[in-house]
Amino acid sequence: LFCGSCAVGAKLAPHFDRVICNDKHEYLIEMLKGVQNGYELPEHISEEEYKYIKSHKDEDKILAGFVGFGCSFGGKFFGGYARNKEQTNYALQSKKSLLKDMIYLPNAEFTCLDYRDVDIPNGSIVYADPPYANTTTYQGQKFNSEAFWEYMRQISKHNQVFISEQTAPDDFECIWEQEVSRSIKATDKSKSIEKLFIYKGTK
């Protein structure tokens, strides 16, 4: 329901006959559909090109999606031109990573909808990786976590739903957890616990 760059979707896709990847970010979905249809991504983006594309996003939404995420600091959409002391080629690195994942998504259906508007066939396996509560926004607006969990309860009645979060309401149970690094800074060694929840009412 929040597919992002589809790193998780690529791992799941080979196990299913039908795959729906949704995200509310228009430029992200345009990029994914473009790559799926053979769009040739660049292997280098200069800072000048980055700034131009940022100011002219609608000239090429596929390219804007790629540059906005793949060539930005921390992968934040146009959050600043990515650079480091090692002079990493972020465009090439991002292209290789994306193409590697897209190998497993040749027939995926990409949709750009609010997560509650995705048509979910009964009996589906649903993976939801929402914006973490109290940490970020959802397309420029504060994410309504209470409404999210209520919707997870609803769709869990007819589907097997897995939610990636750090905490959950009492009527959800954690079925897996692992310590992960959250920081994008190499010098920051802080860790957090990634957890996977399901609704206790799930059959």
C-alpha positions as protocol buffer text, in pm:
chain_id: "A"
residue {
  index: 1
  type: LEU
  ca { x: 0 y: 0 z: 0 }
}
residue {
  index: 2
  type: PHE
  ca { x: 305 y: 227 z: 44 }
}
residue {
  index: 3
  type: CYS
  ca { x: 541 y: 70 z: -208 }
}
residue {
  index: 4
  type: GLY
  ca { x: 820 y: 328 z: -209 }
}
residue {
  index: 5
  type: SER
  ca { x: 1107 y: 215 z: -431 }
}
residue {
  index: 6
  type: CYS
  ca { x: 960 y: -140 z: -435 }
}
residue {
  index: 7
  type: ALA
  ca { x: 1257 y: -302 z: -262 }
}
residue {
  index: 8
  type: VAL
  ca { x: 1015 y: -516 z: -58 }
}
residue {
  index: 9
  type: GLY
  ca { x: 773 y: -556 z: -346 }
}
residue {
  index: 10
  type: ALA
  ca { x: 1049 y: -705 z: -559 }
}
residue {
  index: 11
  type: LYS
  ca { x: 1113 y: -971 z: -295 }
}
residue {
  index: 12
  type: LEU
  ca { x: 743 y: -1060 z: -269 }
}
residue {
  index: 13
  type: ALA
  ca { x: 644 y: -1043 z: -636 }
}
residue {
  index: 14
  type: PRO
  ca { x: 788 y: -1379 z: -754 }
}
residue {
  index: 15
  type: HIS
  ca { x: 557 y: -1560 z: -512 }
}
residue {
  index: 16
  type: PHE
  ca { x: 232 y: -1420 z: -656 }
}
residue {
  index: 17
  type: ASP
  ca { x: 41 y: -1424 z: -983 }
}
residue {
  index: 18
  type: ARG
  ca { x: -84 y: -1067 z: -940 }
}
residue {
  index: 19
  type: VAL
  ca { x: 104 y: -780 z: -782 }
}
residue {
  index: 20
  type: ILE
  ca { x: -33 y: -434 z: -704 }
}
residue {
  index: 21
  type: CYS
  ca { x: 218 y: -167 z: -598 }
}
residue {
  index: 22
  type: ASN
  ca { x: 66 y: 155 z: -471 }
}
residue {
  index: 23
  type: ASP
  ca { x: 205 y: 483 z: -350 }
}
residue {
  index: 24
  type: LYS
  ca { x: 49 y: 826 z: -327 }
}
residue {
  index: 25
  type: HIS
  ca { x: 361 y: 998 z: -462 }
}
residue {
  index: 26
  type: GLU
  ca { x: 287 y: 1086 z: -825 }
}
residue {
  index: 27
  type: TYR
  ca { x: 647 y: 1122 z: -942 }
}
residue {
  index: 28
  type: LEU
  ca { x: 752 y: 797 z: -777 }
}
residue {
  index: 29
  type: ILE
  ca { x: 479 y: 598 z: -951 }
}
residue {
  index: 30
  type: GLU
  ca { x: 550 y: 770 z: -1286 }
}
residue {
  index: 31
  type: MET
  ca { x: 914 y: 667 z: -1248 }
}
residue {
  index: 32
  type: LEU
  ca { x: 830 y: 306 z: -1169 }
}
residue {
  index: 33
  type: LYS
  ca { x: 588 y: 277 z: -1460 }
}
residue {
  index: 34
  type: GLY
  ca { x: 839 y: 444 z: -1690 }
}
residue {
  index: 35
  type: VAL
  ca { x: 1118 y: 204 z: -1600 }
}
residue {
  index: 36
  type: GLN
  ca { x: 876 y: -87 z: -1635 }
}
residue {
  index: 37
  type: ASN
  ca { x: 807 y: 32 z: -1991 }
}
residue {
  index: 38
  type: GLY
  ca { x: 1172 y: 64 z: -2087 }
}
residue {
  index: 39
  type: TYR
  ca { x: 1259 y: 424 z: -2000 }
}
residue {
  index: 40
  type: GLU
  ca { x: 1637 y: 472 z: -2011 }
}
residue {
  index: 41
  type: LEU
  ca { x: 1755 y: 623 z: -1685 }
}
residue {
  index: 42
  type: PRO
  ca { x: 2066 y: 845 z: -1679 }
}
residue {
  index: 43
  type: GLU
  ca { x: 2388 y: 726 z: -1516 }
}
residue {
  index: 44
  type: HIS
  ca { x: 2507 y: 1070 z: -1408 }
}
residue {
  index: 45
  type: ILE
  ca { x: 2329 y: 1382 z: -1290 }
}
residue {
  index: 46
  type: SER
  ca { x: 2520 y: 1703 z: -1224 }
}
residue {
  index: 47
  type: GLU
  ca { x: 2417 y: 1945 z: -953 }
}
residue {
  index: 48
  type: GLU
  ca { x: 2310 y: 2192 z: -1222 }
}
residue {
  index: 49
  type: GLU
  ca { x: 2091 y: 1928 z: -1386 }
}
residue {
  index: 50
  type: TYR
  ca { x: 1951 y: 1839 z: -1045 }
}
residue {
  index: 51
  type: LYS
  ca { x: 1849 y: 2199 z: -982 }
}
residue {
  index: 52
  type: TYR
  ca { x: 1695 y: 2235 z: -1326 }
}
residue {
  index: 53
  type: ILE
  ca { x: 1489 y: 1916 z: -1295 }
}
residue {
  index: 54
  type: LYS
  ca { x: 1376 y: 2021 z: -949 }
}
residue {
  index: 55
  type: SER
  ca { x: 1241 y: 2346 z: -1094 }
}
residue {
  index: 56
  type: HIS
  ca { x: 1085 y: 2176 z: -1399 }
}
residue {
  index: 57
  type: LYS
  ca { x: 945 y: 1852 z: -1255 }
}
residue {
  index: 58
  type: ASP
  ca { x: 656 y: 1823 z: -1498 }
}
residue {
  index: 59
  type: GLU
  ca { x: 873 y: 1836 z: -1811 }
}
residue {
  index: 60
  type: ASP
  ca { x: 959 y: 1471 z: -1749 }
}
residue {
  index: 61
  type: LYS
  ca { x: 788 y: 1319 z: -1446 }
}
residue {
  index: 62
  type: ILE
  ca { x: 976 y: 990 z: -1484 }
}
residue {
  index: 63
  type: LEU
  ca { x: 1312 y: 1166 z: -1472 }
}
residue {
  index: 64
  type: ALA
  ca { x: 1192 y: 1393 z: -1190 }
}
residue {
  index: 65
  type: GLY
  ca { x: 1095 y: 1089 z: -985 }
}
residue {
  index: 66
  type: PHE
  ca { x: 1431 y: 925 z: -1041 }
}
residue {
  index: 67
  type: VAL
  ca { x: 1642 y: 1233 z: -971 }
}
residue {
  index: 68
  type: GLY
  ca { x: 1418 y: 1353 z: -689 }
}
residue {
  index: 69
  type: PHE
  ca { x: 1471 y: 1034 z: -493 }
}
residue {
  index: 70
  type: GLY
  ca { x: 1779 y: 864 z: -635 }
}
residue {
  index: 71
  type: CYS
  ca { x: 2007 y: 1168 z: -644 }
}
residue {
  index: 72
  type: SER
  ca { x: 1895 y: 1336 z: -321 }
}
residue {
  index: 73
  type: PHE
  ca { x: 2051 y: 1327 z: 22 }
}
residue {
  index: 74
  type: GLY
  ca { x: 1901 y: 1045 z: 225 }
}
residue {
  index: 75
  type: GLY
  ca { x: 1661 y: 958 z: -57 }
}
residue {
  index: 76
  type: LYS
  ca { x: 1429 y: 1242 z: 46 }
}
residue {
  index: 77
  type: PHE
  ca { x: 1245 y: 1379 z: -256 }
}
residue {
  index: 78
  type: PHE
  ca { x: 1457 y: 1671 z: -378 }
}
residue {
  index: 79
  type: GLY
  ca { x: 1599 y: 1704 z: -29 }
}
residue {
  index: 80
  type: GLY
  ca { x: 1933 y: 1831 z: -156 }
}
residue {
  index: 81
  type: TYR
  ca { x: 2188 y: 1710 z: -411 }
}
residue {
  index: 82
  type: ALA
  ca { x: 2358 y: 1398 z: -273 }
}
residue {
  index: 83
  type: ARG
  ca { x: 2735 y: 1405 z: -240 }
}
residue {
  index: 84
  type: ASN
  ca { x: 3005 y: 1262 z: -17 }
}
residue {
  index: 85
  type: LYS
  ca { x: 3384 y: 1256 z: 23 }
}
residue {
  index: 86
  type: GLU
  ca { x: 3406 y: 935 z: -177 }
}
residue {
  index: 87
  type: GLN
  ca { x: 3239 y: 1109 z: -473 }
}
residue {
  index: 88
  type: THR
  ca { x: 2980 y: 834 z: -503 }
}
residue {
  index: 89
  type: ASN
  ca { x: 2786 y: 838 z: -829 }
}
residue {
  index: 90
  type: TYR
  ca { x: 2439 y: 830 z: -676 }
}
residue {
  index: 91
  type: ALA
  ca { x: 2260 y: 833 z: -1010 }
}
residue {
  index: 92
  type: LEU
  ca { x: 2443 y: 519 z: -1126 }
}
residue {
  index: 93
  type: GLN
  ca { x: 2404 y: 354 z: -787 }
}
residue {
  index: 94
  type: SER
  ca { x: 2030 y: 427 z: -780 }
}
residue {
  index: 95
  type: LYS
  ca { x: 1981 y: 314 z: -1139 }
}
residue {
  index: 96
  type: LYS
  ca { x: 2148 y: -22 z: -1077 }
}
residue {
  index: 97
  type: SER
  ca { x: 1948 y: -79 z: -760 }
}
residue {
  index: 98
  type: LEU
  ca { x: 1619 y: 12 z: -923 }
}
residue {
  index: 99
  type: LEU
  ca { x: 1676 y: -199 z: -1234 }
}
residue {
  index: 100
  type: LYS
  ca { x: 1774 y: -494 z: -1016 }
}
residue {
  index: 101
  type: ASP
  ca { x: 1443 y: -476 z: -830 }
}
residue {
  index: 102
  type: MET
  ca { x: 1234 y: -407 z: -1140 }
}
residue {
  index: 103
  type: ILE
  ca { x: 1343 y: -739 z: -1292 }
}
residue {
  index: 104
  type: TYR
  ca { x: 1092 y: -898 z: -1056 }
}
residue {
  index: 105
  type: LEU
  ca { x: 809 y: -656 z: -1135 }
}
residue {
  index: 106
  type: PRO
  ca { x: 755 y: -680 z: -1513 }
}
residue {
  index: 107
  type: ASN
  ca { x: 379 y: -725 z: -1476 }
}
residue {
  index: 108
  type: ALA
  ca { x: 315 y: -530 z: -1157 }
}
residue {
  index: 109
  type: GLU
  ca { x: 19 y: -292 z: -1153 }
}
residue {
  index: 110
  type: PHE
  ca { x: 133 y: 49 z: -1031 }
}
residue {
  index: 111
  type: THR
  ca { x: -131 y: 276 z: -882 }
}
residue {
  index: 112
  type: CYS
  ca { x: -110 y: 627 z: -738 }
}
residue {
  index: 113
  type: LEU
  ca { x: -385 y: 637 z: -478 }
}
residue {
  index: 114
  type: ASP
  ca { x: -452 y: 701 z: -114 }
}
residue {
  index: 115
  type: TYR
  ca { x: -391 y: 365 z: 56 }
}
residue {
  index: 116
  type: ARG
  ca { x: -762 y: 341 z: 142 }
}
residue {
  index: 117
  type: ASP
  ca { x: -863 y: 367 z: -222 }
}
residue {
  index: 118
  type: VAL
  ca { x: -664 y: 69 z: -350 }
}
residue {
  index: 119
  type: ASP
  ca { x: -891 y: -208 z: -477 }
}
residue {
  index: 120
  type: ILE
  ca { x: -786 y: -513 z: -273 }
}
residue {
  index: 121
  type: PRO
  ca { x: -933 y: -844 z: -391 }
}
residue {
  index: 122
  type: ASN
  ca { x: -1053 y: -1057 z: -99 }
}
residue {
  index: 123
  type: GLY
  ca { x: -798 y: -1318 z: 0 }
}
residue {
  index: 124
  type: SER
  ca { x: -497 y: -1097 z: -75 }
}
residue {
  index: 125
  type: ILE
  ca { x: -168 y: -1078 z: 109 }
}
residue {
  index: 126
  type: VAL
  ca { x: -128 y: -711 z: 200 }
}
residue {
  index: 127
  type: TYR
  ca { x: 194 y: -544 z: 313 }
}
residue {
  index: 128
  type: ALA
  ca { x: 172 y: -195 z: 462 }
}
residue {
  index: 129
  type: ASP
  ca { x: 477 y: 13 z: 550 }
}
residue {
  index: 130
  type: PRO
  ca { x: 318 y: 345 z: 654 }
}
residue {
  index: 131
  type: PRO
  ca { x: 491 y: 665 z: 765 }
}
residue {
  index: 132
  type: TYR
  ca { x: 594 y: 600 z: 1122 }
}
residue {
  index: 133
  type: ALA
  ca { x: 372 y: 766 z: 1379 }
}
residue {
  index: 134
  type: ASN
  ca { x: 490 y: 1111 z: 1492 }
}
residue {
  index: 135
  type: THR
  ca { x: 793 y: 1105 z: 1260 }
}
residue {
  index: 136
  type: THR
  ca { x: 691 y: 1218 z: 913 }
}
residue {
  index: 137
  type: THR
  ca { x: 415 y: 1340 z: 686 }
}
residue {
  index: 138
  type: TYR
  ca { x: 213 y: 1170 z: 414 }
}
residue {
  index: 139
  type: GLN
  ca { x: 226 y: 1384 z: 102 }
}
residue {
  index: 140
  type: GLY
  ca { x: 271 y: 1704 z: 295 }
}
residue {
  index: 141
  type: GLN
  ca { x: 5 y: 1631 z: 554 }
}
residue {
  index: 142
  type: LYS
  ca { x: 27 y: 1481 z: 901 }
}
residue {
  index: 143
  type: PHE
  ca { x: -38 y: 1109 z: 873 }
}
residue {
  index: 144
  type: ASN
  ca { x: -350 y: 997 z: 1058 }
}
residue {
  index: 145
  type: SER
  ca { x: -225 y: 686 z: 1238 }
}
residue {
  index: 146
  type: GLU
  ca { x: -555 y: 626 z: 1416 }
}
residue {
  index: 147
  type: ALA
  ca { x: -744 y: 609 z: 1085 }
}
residue {
  index: 148
  type: PHE
  ca { x: -471 y: 387 z: 944 }
}
residue {
  index: 149
  type: TRP
  ca { x: -499 y: 125 z: 1217 }
}
residue {
  index: 150
  type: GLU
  ca { x: -878 y: 124 z: 1190 }
}
residue {
  index: 151
  type: TYR
  ca { x: -849 y: 56 z: 818 }
}
residue {
  index: 152
  type: MET
  ca { x: -601 y: -225 z: 888 }
}
residue {
  index: 153
  type: ARG
  ca { x: -864 y: -384 z: 1115 }
}
residue {
  index: 154
  type: GLN
  ca { x: -1122 y: -362 z: 837 }
}
residue {
  index: 155
  type: ILE
  ca { x: -916 y: -516 z: 559 }
}
residue {
  index: 156
  type: SER
  ca { x: -778 y: -785 z: 792 }
}
residue {
  index: 157
  type: LYS
  ca { x: -1126 y: -939 z: 796 }
}
residue {
  index: 158
  type: HIS
  ca { x: -1084 y: -1061 z: 439 }
}
residue {
  index: 159
  type: ASN
  ca { x: -707 y: -1056 z: 384 }
}
residue {
  index: 160
  type: GLN
  ca { x: -380 y: -1148 z: 551 }
}
residue {
  index: 161
  type: VAL
  ca { x: -236 y: -808 z: 641 }
}
residue {
  index: 162
  type: PHE
  ca { x: 120 y: -742 z: 758 }
}
residue {
  index: 163
  type: ILE
  ca { x: 212 y: -399 z: 895 }
}
residue {
  index: 164
  type: SER
  ca { x: 566 y: -271 z: 937 }
}
residue {
  index: 165
  type: GLU
  ca { x: 586 y: -34 z: 1235 }
}
residue {
  index: 166
  type: GLN
  ca { x: 770 y: 19 z: 1562 }
}
residue {
  index: 167
  type: THR
  ca { x: 456 y: 18 z: 1776 }
}
residue {
  index: 168
  type: ALA
  ca { x: 92 y: -82 z: 1730 }
}
residue {
  index: 169
  type: PRO
  ca { x: -241 y: -75 z: 1918 }
}
residue {
  index: 170
  type: ASP
  ca { x: -306 y: -351 z: 2171 }
}
residue {
  index: 171
  type: ASP
  ca { x: -529 y: -549 z: 1937 }
}
residue {
  index: 172
  type: PHE
  ca { x: -236 y: -612 z: 1703 }
}
residue {
  index: 173
  type: GLU
  ca { x: 40 y: -861 z: 1776 }
}
residue {
  index: 174
  type: CYS
  ca { x: 406 y: -856 z: 1679 }
}
residue {
  index: 175
  type: ILE
  ca { x: 504 y: -1167 z: 1483 }
}
residue {
  index: 176
  type: TRP
  ca { x: 861 y: -1066 z: 1394 }
}
residue {
  index: 177
  type: GLU
  ca { x: 1120 y: -810 z: 1499 }
}
residue {
  index: 178
  type: GLN
  ca { x: 1480 y: -721 z: 1424 }
}
residue {
  index: 179
  type: GLU
  ca { x: 1726 y: -449 z: 1518 }
}
residue {
  index: 180
  type: VAL
  ca { x: 1807 y: -218 z: 1228 }
}
residue {
  index: 181
  type: SER
  ca { x: 2005 y: 97 z: 1165 }
}
residue {
  index: 182
  type: ARG
  ca { x: 1779 y: 395 z: 1101 }
}
residue {
  index: 183
  type: SER
  ca { x: 2031 y: 671 z: 1036 }
}
residue {
  index: 184
  type: ILE
  ca { x: 2155 y: 771 z: 692 }
}
residue {
  index: 185
  type: LYS
  ca { x: 2475 y: 904 z: 849 }
}
residue {
  index: 186
  type: ALA
  ca { x: 2768 y: 662 z: 859 }
}
residue {
  index: 187
  type: THR
  ca { x: 2888 y: 814 z: 1185 }
}
residue {
  index: 188
  type: ASP
  ca { x: 2553 y: 760 z: 1356 }
}
residue {
  index: 189
  type: LYS
  ca { x: 2533 y: 405 z: 1492 }
}
residue {
  index: 190
  type: SER
  ca { x: 2189 y: 441 z: 1651 }
}
residue {
  index: 191
  type: LYS
  ca { x: 1961 y: 142 z: 1622 }
}
residue {
  index: 192
  type: SER
  ca { x: 1588 y: 81 z: 1641 }
}
residue {
  index: 193
  type: ILE
  ca { x: 1365 y: -224 z: 1638 }
}
residue {
  index: 194
  type: GLU
  ca { x: 1175 y: -296 z: 1319 }
}
residue {
  index: 195
  type: LYS
  ca { x: 858 y: -497 z: 1385 }
}
residue {
  index: 196
  type: LEU
  ca { x: 592 y: -672 z: 1180 }
}
residue {
  index: 197
  type: PHE
  ca { x: 236 y: -680 z: 1315 }
}
residue {
  index: 198
  type: ILE
  ca { x: -88 y: -855 z: 1230 }
}
residue {
  index: 199
  type: TYR
  ca { x: -438 y: -792 z: 1364 }
}
residue {
  index: 200
  type: LYS
  ca { x: -530 y: -1032 z: 1645 }
}
residue {
  index: 201
  type: GLY
  ca { x: -869 y: -1082 z: 1485 }
}
residue {
  index: 202
  type: THR
  ca { x: -707 y: -1233 z: 1174 }
}
residue {
  index: 203
  type: LYS
  ca { x: -815 y: -1590 z: 1107 }
}
